[in-house]
Amino acid sequence: MIDLEQFSREHWGPLRRHAYRLTGSILDAEDAVQETMLRAVEMGPALDSIDNHPEWLHVAATEAAIELLNGHPPLPLDTLELPDLVQTAGPGAGPPLEGEEGWPGVDLPFLFPLQYMEPEQRAVVVLRDALEDGDRIAATALSATLPEIFQMAEAAGRRRAEVRRRWGRHVPFAPLQDDPASARIFSKFTEALGMRDKALLQAILVPEAEMVMNAGRRESGGDFVATACAETLASIGDGLRFSPVWLNGCRGLLVWAWHPYRGEWLREAALMVLAEGSHVRTLKWEMDGHILRTIQAEEPVG
């Protein structure tokens, strides 16, 4: 009989990544995996008779994720949003970090267009990308025929093209490279952020810059984004420190604040910085402590 504790440890990480790629939400991904593992437990001894456990689990996790997605309609094309931020080891799609917190295959160019697709289209795109026999597994998960899966894939491709036409100047649609130009503008932006200099920040941002934050707050326009950045840092506190990190294959920062009563540095925010050429185009602030705790970086000294 299968050791369910060992079974869960073995499959939890890959399923969580799969569900996150589908939903763009860490909490929804964890809920989907918990629902999947509950189904495995409820099967009891019948779980032993399944020939391919990873395939069965991916089907079950896809079904659970789609049920969650059905409560959140796809984003309208004119609404900019970015998925929950997760840490990667470098630019583009890999390599992943080691250990449980590794997130391979979660680069922003792949995830971003999925937010604008129907749940079934998301499932087809993700399963096709992740598994060799993704079309057949998608057909099982969606109770669809292969011709229907092909039609969903074509519709997803058309939607991706629409999203790229609308947001391609703000969000990358190809894996990023660790090039010197982007490193320089990122360094300048980090320095301006530390100074909380709105004029300098505005000079680094494109006039049509966009910013998204928790709780649905959005700002458009370089002047408004610069002001919002300065206000956000002011609300966190003084003497902040910044640790460079990679988030979904893109450059980012982890913001620390010193808490004298606790005598320690605490994670206060994460920031994804999307730059092209000599300017920053899009920012995403993440303030959720559940997400911040997963980001690895050395604590500031002094």
Secondary structure, DSSP 8 states (H G I E B T S, - for coil): ---HHHHHHHHHHHHHHHHHHHHS-HHHHHHHHHHHHHHHHHHGGGGGG-S-HHHHHHHHHHHHHHHHHTTS----TT--------EESSSTT----SSTT--TT--HHHHHHHTTS-HHHHHHHHHHHH-TTHHHHHHHHHT--HHHHHHHHHHHHHHHHHHHHHHTTTS-SS-----HHHHHHHHHHHHHHHHT-HHHHHHHEEEEEEEE-GGG-EEESHHHHHHHHHHHHHHH-SS-EEEEEEETTEEEEEEEEEETTTTEEEEEEEEEEEEETTEEEEEEEE--HHHHTT--------
